[in-house]
Amino acid sequence: MAPKRPVDSAVDEVRKALDPIMQRFSPDYWRDQDAARTFPTEFFDTIGAAGYFGTFIPEAYGGAEAGARVASVLVEQINRAGGDAASINAQMAICRTLVLHGTEEQKQRYLPGVASGEVRFLTVAATEPDSGANMKELASTARRDGDHWVLNASKVMISFATHTRLMILLARAEEGTTLFLLDLDEVADGIEMHPIDMVAHRMTSSLFIDELRVPDSTRVGPPGEGLSCLMKGFVIRRVLAASEAIGNARFLLDQSIEYAKTRKTFGEVIGVNQGIQYPLVQAYSRVEAAALMRSDVLDLVDAGEDAVPRSAMAKVLASEAAWETTRAAMTTFGGWALASEYHVERKLREGTVYVFNNLLMNLIADRALGLPKKD
């Protein structure tokens, strides 16, 4: 057997360290959080105390700089244990935009608190009511006014907006798309938020900004290069989204296999029936294939190579594998799949978040297949 690489050892350490935490925060904890529509504060603080929020933050700013592979296994293991890693994913990964493009003053002021979890950095406000995810046609504007900017924005589908302190806002300036780092402790009075009730518990809101005046020190990256700066973080976000989906799928597989081995009908366990076996086999195969694609992307990231098209494929494959696994779990559990005590229906609702893949399909068609793009 080949010796373990240092990255493998680091991944093993994450799994071992996370096991007792996830035993404390069982699937029932997550069911209660989902039912109450509350932020998982105790779990979030526990992960922060363990040091994981500094995964992408340099040591000079209080981080661990452990990298994408550690982040990937962390969010997968949380979901595989029946949890919901969405807020953990956001806190770890969104700050990469600040790490890559922020000023030294911004980094010194905020990154140590983000690494410890004392400062929540959970939100990117980019999508809009009319343009959706087409960030090249933003209606939100940023207008220069001396050493300040005046912001006007209307954003929708913004996760964790009411639970974060820091928010990245994408707006269109005269030079083009531009990023701003908003500290809601300082500008909350200038932002109006309205929660959106959704099938999945993502604490999502719409928000409105009217003539909000902010100093130029809130700008992240050069004017006109906001979308470019934001997109540099998309590979990692896709990998972590894939990892969440894989974790959900593996949780459902674990639950379904155990149920199929113990549930009896007509005098025998249901796991002997091909109608139960085959959907689980197909789902398992798709999940393992998605995990291999994710591993391939992480190898590319570690090597500093172009991972854009394959990260898109990893996210598409993982989300579809998770969706297929949910269907297999519903076949296995029958009517009990709709009962909250078995957690299948909750994972079904969570899975709806990941299956919006049209833009990723366009990216793959362009970057991997070389097909023509629409003007």
C-alpha positions in Angstrom: 0.0 0.0 0.0 1.3 3.4 -0.9 2.2 5.8 2.0 -0.3 8.5 2.8 0.4 11.9 1.4 0.4 14.9 3.9 -2.9 16.1 2.5 -4.5 12.6 3.2 -3.3 12.8 6.8 -4.8 16.3 7.2 -8.1 15.0 5.8 -8.0 12.1 8.3 -7.4 14.5 11.1 -10.4 16.6 10.1 -12.6 13.5 10.0 -11.4 12.4 13.5 -11.8 15.8 15.0 -15.3 16.3 13.5 -16.7 13.0 14.7 -17.4 13.9 18.3 -18.7 17.3 17.3 -21.2 15.7 14.9 -22.2 13.2 17.6 -23.1 16.2 19.8 -25.0 17.9 17.0 -27.0 15.0 15.8 -29.5 15.0 12.9 -32.2 15.8 15.4 -30.5 19.0 16.2 -30.6 20.0 12.5 -34.3 18.9 12.2 -35.1 21.3 15.1 -33.1 24.2 13.6 -34.9 23.6 10.3 -38.3 23.5 11.9 -37.7 26.7 13.9 -36.1 28.4 10.9 -33.2 29.5 13.1 -29.5 30.1 12.6 -27.4 27.2 14.0 -25.5 29.5 16.3 -24.1 26.9 18.8 -22.8 24.7 16.0 -21.4 27.6 14.1 -19.5 28.8 17.2 -18.2 25.3 17.9 -16.7 25.0 14.4 -15.2 28.5 14.8 -13.6 27.5 18.1 -12.1 24.5 16.3 -10.3 26.8 13.9 -11.9 25.8 10.6 -13.0 29.2 9.5 -9.4 30.1 8.8 -9.1 27.4 6.2 -8.5 29.9 3.3 -7.0 32.7 5.5 -3.2 33.1 5.7 -1.6 32.6 9.1 -0.5 36.3 9.1 -4.2 37.1 9.6 -5.0 34.4 12.1 -5.9 31.7 9.7 -4.8 28.1 9.1 -4.4 28.3 5.3 -5.3 24.5 5.1 -6.7 24.7 1.6 -9.6 23.4 -0.5 -9.2 19.7 0.3 -9.6 20.2 4.0 -12.6 22.5 3.4 -14.1 20.0 1.1 -14.0 17.1 3.5 -15.3 19.3 6.3 -18.5 20.3 4.6 -19.0 16.8 3.2 -18.6 15.2 6.7 -21.0 17.7 8.3 -23.7 16.8 5.7 -22.9 13.1 5.8 -23.6 13.2 9.6 -27.0 14.7 8.9 -26.1 18.3 9.3 -26.2 21.4 7.1 -22.8 22.9 6.2 -24.2 25.9 4.2 -23.2 28.5 6.8 -19.8 26.9 7.4 -19.1 26.8 3.6 -20.0 30.4 3.4 -17.9 31.6 6.3 -14.9 29.6 5.0 -15.0 30.5 1.3 -16.5 33.9 0.8 -13.7 35.6 2.6 -11.3 34.4 -0.2 -12.4 37.4 -2.2 -11.1 39.6 0.6 -7.9 37.6 0.9 -7.2 37.8 -2.8 -8.3 41.4 -3.6 -8.8 43.3 -0.3 -6.6 46.1 0.9 -4.1 45.5 3.8 -6.3 47.6 6.0 -9.4 45.5 5.2 -7.5 42.3 5.8 -6.0 43.4 9.1 -9.4 44.7 10.3 -11.6 41.8 9.5 -9.8 38.5 8.7 -8.7 37.6 12.2 -12.3 37.9 13.4 -13.6 35.9 10.4 -11.0 33.1 11.1 -12.2 32.9 14.7 -15.9 33.1 13.9 -16.4 36.3 15.9 -17.1 38.1 12.7 -19.7 36.5 10.4 -18.9 36.9 6.7 -21.6 34.8 5.0 -23.1 36.8 2.2 -22.5 37.9 -1.4 -25.3 40.2 -2.7 -25.1 39.8 -6.5 -28.3 38.4 -8.0 -31.1 40.8 -9.0 -34.8 40.6 -9.6 -34.6 41.1 -13.4 -31.2 39.9 -14.4 -31.0 36.9 -12.0 -27.6 35.4 -12.2 -26.6 37.4 -15.3 -24.2 39.7 -13.4 -23.1 41.5 -16.6 -26.5 43.3 -16.7 -26.7 44.7 -13.2 -29.2 47.4 -12.4 -27.5 48.1 -9.1 -25.3 51.2 -9.3 -22.3 52.7 -7.6 -21.8 56.4 -8.2 -18.6 58.3 -7.2 -19.0 61.3 -5.0 -15.6 62.7 -4.1 -13.8 60.2 -1.8 -17.1 58.3 -1.4 -19.5 56.1 -3.4 -23.3 56.3 -3.4 -24.9 52.9 -3.7 -28.3 52.0 -5.0 -29.2 48.3 -5.3 -32.0 45.8 -5.4 -30.9 42.2 -4.7 -32.8 38.9 -4.3 -32.1 35.4 -3.1 -29.4 36.5 -0.7 -28.6 33.8 1.8 -27.8 34.6 5.4 -28.2 38.3 4.8 -30.0 38.8 8.2 -27.3 36.7 10.0 -24.1 38.2 8.7 -22.0 41.2 9.7 -20.0 41.5 6.5 -21.5 41.4 3.0 -19.9 41.7 -0.5 -22.0 43.8 -2.8 -21.7 43.8 -6.6 -22.8 47.0 -8.3 -22.1 48.7 -11.6 -19.9 51.8 -11.6 -19.0 54.0 -14.6 -15.9 51.8 -15.0 -18.0 48.6 -14.9 -18.9 46.0 -12.2 -17.3 46.9 -8.8 -17.2 45.2 -5.4 -17.9 46.7 -2.0 -17.4 45.3 1.4 -20.3 46.4 3.6 -20.0 46.2 7.4 -23.6 45.9 8.5 -22.8 47.1 12.0 -22.0 50.4 10.3 -24.5 50.7 7.4 -27.4 48.6 8.6 -29.7 51.6 8.7 -29.1 52.1 4.9 -30.2 48.5 4.0 -33.8 47.3 3.9 -34.2 43.5 4.1 -37.2 41.2 3.6 -37.0 37.5 4.4 -38.0 35.1 1.6 -39.8 32.0 2.8 -38.4 29.1 0.8 -38.7 25.3 0.7 -35.1 25.0 1.9 -33.9 26.6 5.1 -31.3 29.0 3.7 -32.3 32.2 5.6 -32.7 34.0 2.3 -33.7 37.6 1.9 -34.2 40.3 -0.7 -32.5 43.6 0.1 -32.8 47.2 -1.0 -30.2 50.0 -0.8 -31.2 53.6 -1.5 -28.6 56.3 -1.8 -26.2 54.7 0.7 -23.0 56.7 1.0 -19.9 54.7 1.8 -16.1 55.6 1.8 -13.8 54.4 -1.0 -12.1 52.2 1.6 -15.1 49.8 1.4 -14.2 49.1 -2.3 -12.6 45.6 -2.9 -10.4 45.4 -6.0 -10.2 47.9 -8.8 -13.3 49.7 -10.1 -14.7 47.9 -13.2 -13.2 44.5 -12.2 -15.7 43.4 -9.6 -17.1 40.5 -11.5 -13.6 39.3 -12.5 -12.6 39.4 -8.8 -15.7 37.6 -7.7 -15.3 34.8 -10.3 -11.9 33.9 -9.1 -13.6 32.3 -6.1 -16.1 30.3 -8.2 -14.0 27.2 -8.6 -13.8 26.7 -4.8 -17.4 27.5 -4.3 -18.4 24.9 -6.9 -16.2 22.3 -5.2 -17.7 23.0 -1.8 -21.2 22.9 -3.2 -20.4 19.5 -4.8 -19.0 18.4 -1.4 -22.2 19.4 0.4 -24.3 17.5 -2.2 -22.0 14.4 -1.9 -22.3 14.6 1.9 -26.1 14.7 1.7 -26.2 11.8 -0.7 -23.9 9.7 1.5 -26.1 10.4 4.5 -29.2 9.3 2.6 -27.3 6.1 1.4 -26.2 5.3 4.9 -29.8 5.7 6.2 -31.4 3.8 3.4 -29.0 0.9 3.5 -29.5 0.5 7.3 -33.3 0.7 6.9 -33.2 -1.8 4.0 -31.4 -4.3 6.2 -33.8 -4.0 9.1 -37.3 -3.1 7.8 -39.4 -6.2 7.2 -42.5 -6.6 5.0 -44.1 -9.8 4.0 -41.8 -11.7 6.3 -38.4 -10.6 5.0 -36.2 -7.5 5.0 -36.9 -5.2 2.1 -33.2 -5.1 1.1 -33.6 -8.5 -0.6 -35.9 -6.9 -3.2 -34.4 -5.7 -6.5 -36.8 -2.8 -6.5 -34.9 -1.5 -3.4 -31.4 -2.7 -4.4 -31.2 -1.4 -7.9 -32.1 2.3 -7.2 -29.6 2.3 -4.3 -26.8 0.7 -6.5 -27.4 3.3 -9.2 -27.4 6.2 -6.7 -24.2 4.8 -5.0 -22.5 4.6 -8.4 -23.3 8.1 -9.3 -22.2 9.5 -6.0 -18.9 7.7 -6.2 -18.4 9.0 -9.8 -19.1 12.5 -8.6 -16.6 12.1 -5.7 -13.9 11.1 -8.2 -14.6 14.1 -10.3 -14.4 16.3 -7.3 -11.0 14.7 -6.3 -9.8 15.4 -9.8 -10.7 19.0 -9.5 -8.9 19.3 -6.1 -5.8 17.8 -7.8 -6.0 20.5 -10.4 -6.4 23.2 -7.8 -3.4 21.9 -5.8 -1.3 21.9 -9.0 -2.4 25.4 -9.9 -4.0 24.3 -13.1 -7.2 25.4 -14.8 -10.0 23.8 -12.9 -12.9 25.9 -14.2 -14.7 23.4 -16.6 -14.1 20.4 -14.4 -15.3 22.2 -11.2 -18.5 22.9 -13.1 -18.8 19.3 -14.1 -18.1 18.2 -10.5 -20.9 20.4 -9.2 -23.4 19.2 -11.8 -22.6 15.5 -11.3 -22.7 15.8 -7.5 -26.0 17.7 -7.4 -27.7 15.2 -9.8 -26.3 12.3 -7.9 -27.7 13.7 -4.7 -31.1 14.2 -6.3 -31.1 10.6 -7.6 -30.1 9.4 -4.1 -33.0 11.2 -2.6 -35.4 9.4 -5.0 -33.8 6.1 -4.0 -34.2 6.9 -0.4 -37.8 7.7 -0.9 -38.3 4.4 -2.6 -36.6 2.6 0.3 -38.5 4.4 3.1 -41.8 4.6 1.3 -44.3 6.8 3.1 -41.9 7.3 6.1 -39.6 9.3 3.8 -42.1 12.2 4.2 -41.9 12.1 8.0 -39.4 14.5 9.5 -38.1 12.0 12.0 -36.2 10.1 9.2 -34.6 13.3 7.8 -35.2 12.2 4.2 -37.7 15.0 3.5 -35.3 17.6 4.9 -32.5 16.4 2.7 -34.9 16.4 -0.2 -35.6 20.1 0.4 -32.0 20.9 0.9 -31.2 19.1 -2.4 -33.4 21.5 -4.4 -30.8 24.2 -3.8 -28.1 22.5 -5.8 -29.9 21.5 -9.0 -30.0 24.8 -10.8 -27.2 24.0 -13.2 -28.1 25.8 -16.5 -25.4 28.4 -16.3 -22.8 25.7 -15.5 -24.0 23.7 -18.5 -23.4 26.8 -20.6 -19.9 27.1 -19.2 -19.1 23.4 -19.9 -20.4 23.7 -23.4 -18.1 26.6 -24.0 -14.9 25.7 -22.0 -14.9 21.9 -22.4 -16.7 21.3 -25.7 -15.9 24.5 -27.6 -19.4 25.1 -28.7 -20.4 28.6 -29.8 -21.8 31.0 -27.3 -24.8 33.3 -27.8 -24.0 36.9 -28.5 
